[in-house]
């Protein structure tokens, strides 16, 4: 583990990084070649899929190049279309060891947790336990009668009353009025206070957050940064949803996910921690130290933060998963709530989750990701492509990334699911080249 100011800067950058990108800023590198030695690939070819072996092999070669160069320790990719599933794994779980990344390797998926949290919320909406436009005050009294800062740099007591309560829809669309900002941890009194209270204003850090009731209590002692419903702000609303789901369902958030999503979709390796029996399948997490230019350990597999159940199961970024597990979730959203015989949500709920919820005015003032919403919208805890500006990402594509090195997007127009799992964290809001090249090469594998 690393310590000090540099690591704190990394935590902030890694968290913000997943809030900026979808497949719409693409580049391509490397010539077509067969998977190099060391690549473990599975490609169940079906001519009707429109995925070409040549294109998939080119993608395998591009991804392998990042491992060969030392930029990324290990990579697992999945591309699926019309019944064809291509899975490719290359590299090692830990630098300096010979334990290879495989199809069942477990990764920290960070903000790819958020869409799962949204799906869990919508299950309760469908059951009329929650209602989208109802205030959450009765279940989260800690967030009732909010005060709002007069301006973002105001002192904590320089506030006005909230114009209205926070609703379930505000949480799903990240418009509750509180969230992460691209700024130094002590840039404003509200950020300094939030960091001191350890409510989670950086990259996933399970060891630092208190239990859910204490966490929501601490959040409730702070004023909102903006009026409810006014402005998109990242991350915190998804953690609030986790607490809301637990109280609304009457069971711990993690238990609800296992019963209502992970169980039905056979996501057997998805959880908020990795048990000892599976720890040998868990990849070590790395970050790039800007001072040394070298990859350093952010979190060990054995004995690290995800090797034991956390006090706070984070709906914003706490899950671990595998490529097959998350693919099951992706397919359920791409197939309007159903995967095989199992349905977790109705088609109407899935369509709503995949619909842009932000107004042009809200997109224009989004402070965390300037320019991002020119070509994208925001559904329920995930990004929606609204303008086709590059090779990958048709209009209507949806998904999200994880700042610790993962990415997922599904394209309803092309019937395409794409997953990239690595253990190298992003260190800035600019997507790393490995993501750009994966998105591009996956899209170019379609030849119909």
Secondary structure, DSSP 8 states (H G I E B T S, - for coil): ---SHHHHHHHHHHHHHTTS--S-S----S------TT-EEEE---GGG-B-HHHHHHHHHHHHHHHHTTS-SEEEEEEEETTEEEEEEEEBSSTTS--B--TT-BEE-GGGHHHHHHHHHHHHHHTTSS-TTSBSTTT-GGGSS-EEESSTTS-TT-EEE-SS--BHHHHHTT-SS--B-SS-TTSSHHHHHHHHTTS--SS--GGG---HHHHHHHHHTS-BSS-TTT---BSHHHHHHHHHHHHHHTS-HHHHHIIIIITTTT-TT-BSS--GGGGGGB--EEEEETTTTEEEEEE-STTSGGGS--SS--TTT--EE-HHHHHHHHHHHHTTTEETTEESS-HHHHHHHTS----HHHHHT-SSSTTGGGTEEE-SSSEEE-S--SSS--TT-EEEEETTTEEEEEETTTTEEEEEEESB---SSS--HHHHHHHHHHHHTB--
